[in-house]
Amino acid sequence: MNRFIGQLNTDVYGISADEAKVAHLSYTKEQACAADADGLLDGIALTAAAQTITEFLSEMPYARNITVVASDATGENAKVVVHGTNIKNEAISEEFTLAGTSAKVGNKAFKTVTKITLPIAVGTETIDVGWGDKIGLPYIFDVKPLCFATQAGALETTPPTLAIDDDEIEKNTITLATALHDDKAIDVYLVL
């Protein structure tokens, strides 16, 4: 995708530079709210049969990554599968293989979650599902662009971390160096 709009003159005859655009993305404090480990499911008990959950505590605040954590060790290869849509409203899913009580952090940005499939119980374990600090970008990148961000109007002194993918838009995400906060809007600037 060609995002350059022309050439800029320099102070040296015969040498020009590509003109670039700066994308400014604004996220409200509601969209850029703090990560919530149980924002979708809180302490759902696993049962003797696999469950499919379609009702959640909240909606996704924006296109954000998913987090999953179990309260106790689960069965071998116990998997949670999250289904929903990406920022383009295309159907996506992501599979999480549980490992004890270690939180699993997803890499895809879900705009919506439509169903979550839970594994079979081996004991009395419960599952929490929520969202993390990765925010989905409305671009597909094959090279990381220069970027910076502000939170509540203050420049982030450490640049954000970008994850890019040249095929799946849901894998193009940004994570600020400072944790997101319920009371702070953010602005992201990408040099395209």
C-alpha positions, -999 to +999 in steps of 0.1 A: +000+000+000+015+033-011+010+059+016+035+084+002+020+115-015+050+130-032+085+143-030+100+170-008+128+192-019+160+193+002+187+220+004+208+200-021+200+202-058+189+169-073+183+152-039+147+148-028+130+129+000+097+110+001+069+129+017+052+109+045+020+113+064+014+112+101-016+093+113-031+106+146-053+080+164-072+092+194-086+068+220-110+079+247-103+069+283-131+043+279-114+028+249-079+030+265-091+018+299-069-004+321-065-041+314-091-061+331-083-098+337-119-108+344-138-082+323-155-109+302-157-139+325-150-140+362-146-173+380-165-195+356-163-230+370-152-257+345-175-287+343-174-324+333-183-313+297-168-286+275-189-254+278-195-226+252-202-192+268-220-165+248-229-140+275-203-118+291-199-094+320-189-065+296-183-057+260-148-052+247-138-015+253-121-014+218-101-037+197-079-052+224-061-084+231-075-112+253-061-126+285-070-160+301-061-174+335-072-205+354-075-207+392-057-240+394-038-265+373-060-278+344-060-310+324-033-317+299-036-295+268-066-277+282-076-251+257-098-220+258-109-208+224-121-172+220-142-163+189-152-128+178-144-101+153-114-079+145-114-042+139-127-047+103-156-068+117-142-100+102-146-133+121-114-143+141-105-167+168-076-174+191-067-205+211-051-204+246-034-235+260-036-232+298-006-239+320-014-239+357-023-205+370+000-186+346-019-159+327-021-164+290-018-132+269-033-131+235-017-115+204-049-107+184-070-076+189-107-085+193-133-057+187-160-081+199-161-115+216-191-136+205-183-169+222-157-186+244-152-224+245-139-237+279-122-271+285-133-300+307-126-298+345-102-320+362-109-306+396-125-274+409-107-249+386-123-217+374-115-195+345-112-157+341-112-140+307-106-104+301-086-079+280-050-067+281-030-036+272-025-043+235-047-020+213-056-030+177-044-007+149-064+001+118-034-007+096-016-037+082+022-032+084+050-051+068+076-028+084+073-011+118+066+027+114+081+053+136+056+060+163+051+079+196+022+083+220+008+106+247-013+096+277-035+123+292-016+148+271+019+138+284+044+124+260+054+088+267+092+090+271+097+053+261+083+046+226+054+022+224+059-014+213+044-023+179+035-059+168+030-061+131+017-086+106+014-081+068-016-104+065-039-103+095-049-069+107-058-082+142-021-089+148-011-053+143-012-038+178+004-011+199+013-014+236+023+018+255+053+016+278+031+029+306+001+008+317-033+020+304-054+038+330-092+041+334-090+079+336-065+087+308-072+091+271-043+083+247-031+096+214-010+076+190+011+091+161+023+068+133+046+081+105+034+064+074 
